[in-house]
């Protein structure tokens, strides 16, 4: 066998192995998510965490430069040499695929959180309505506590570094049932890709190769605390977006800082309104009338930001990421983000003490 065929062949072997292991979530949970991965995360976050800039983003810039340089150098006769160039691409993808799954990606295949906590994620329209009003009431109360005026939007006074430091406090207060997701060894960064992320429609991401939590610092700051705790949840070994919203919400709501609480409750209130519309068109209208004008101004601030950066680019990335999630145990794709509302409603019904919903 020629050397140039080895890595492409190994890619096929890896895909088969990963998909086979996906059939055994207990094995992945015990041997990877609770065994190997914490050791990898310990090393990665201690190596890169104290570096003041995003090492992972710099790495991506270098890789993109090398990619474009390779394309440029091979532009003449590129399609004529399609076999050689195709094998080169597959070889690099094989390396990427290995490190992605070895360093973090196998967490997609661990035991789902709702199974571990015995949570029923399904809920009725009536249950959602009750829960939505509860979240709106809490959001209104915190907004008024901060501004002393129900018509003023909330503005967070902290720097990005201060937010990243404060974000850890909520993880220290997680309920006992969620002890598996305690957070250690901070590695949270302002993304150097904030502009591209905005055009791609992302508020943040976890770099699986350096285990740095990347936050888009251009988006409205009032919801930055929740974005931060969401990306930190990925660092604890959670692949599911709905579960990261779930853990991120609880971590932010259990933070003693009032701005983190506001970010948490305004976040879940917005998703509750979305889910109401998904269940029955127009159902959210009566709830919108009960929301403080200051809260609605924050909601408008968020919508205006994403509209500003809306182009065919973010539409293309939505399609790509939707399919990426579906290929990695999240059959609802992008809609999986909103599924955490069901987790929260079910979590309350379990009777587990200290749910985080004060």
Phi, psi and omega in degrees: 000133179287148183303323185292347180266348188294307183295317175301322178294320178296331176299316178298316179298317180298315181299317178297317181296314181297315181292332176289314179298330179299338179282353183233070183299330178296319178296313179299317181301311187280320186268333179253296188297325179255353183251281185286316188301315179303327179290319177297315181296321179301314180293311184300312185286332175285329179285314188259343188298323184271356176284126191290352178236169183281105179294321181297320179294320177298319178299317179295320177300317180295316180296321177295320178298315180295324179296311181294325178294319179296316178298317181295316182292337182250017185295327180280121180073022184301311183283335177295324180261040187297329180293312180295313181294323178296319178294324178296315178298315180296326179295315178294321179294326178297318178294315178301314182299318180296307184292326178300310183284325180291318186276336180199321195299338180293345177297342176298337190251015178282177179296128178301145184298323182294332177286320181295324183262001180057050181259133172270113185281348182279147180209159179268167176299320180297318179295320179295321179297315179297315181294319180300314180296324178295318180290323178293317179301317179294318179298314179302317182296317181289320178301317180291323177300322182283313190263340185063017180205123187285001180254358184260131177291152179276133176234124183280129185273002187270154170283168179299318179297322178294320177299316182296324177292314182295330184301332182292332186296323180295326179292333177290340183254015179300144176302155184303326181296343182248025182299337179297343187246027171300147184253130179227149172066083184297135172209074182240130188228153168282122186291135173287349179260024186302319178295309176301320179299322179297316179289336178275347178089021182250136177272347180174178176195160173260128173280111185289345184270331179245354181058034174264132174276119184256130181242131175287108186273002178272335184291160181310132188288339184299332179256008178299323178302320181288322176301318181295312181292332175295311181292327176295327177297322174301322181294333180284355177109025178255128178265324184296131179292322179294321179290326176291322174298320180298305180293319179299320178297311182297318179298319179288320182289332178272357176289139181287345180283131186293331180289327175292320177298318180295317179301320182294308187286325176292327178296310183287329177297319179296319179290327177297317178298319178299314182293326176299317179294325179293326181280323181203114183302133179087356185289339183277348189299317182292334179281326178301326181292343182265357183273135177304144181299327178297321177294316179298327177295322175294319177300316179296322178301318180293315181295319180295324178298311183289330175294324179300324184258008182285121177214176174301342180296310182291330176296317179296318180290329175298316179297315180298311185290327176301315179287327177298315179296318180296329179282350182236057170068014179238083189296340180276357179059224181297334178294346180297335178302320184280349183290348181292340176299317176298322176298318181291317178297316179294324179297320176298320184287343181292337183082007176297131183293150175060066182287343184099353177266087186298000000 
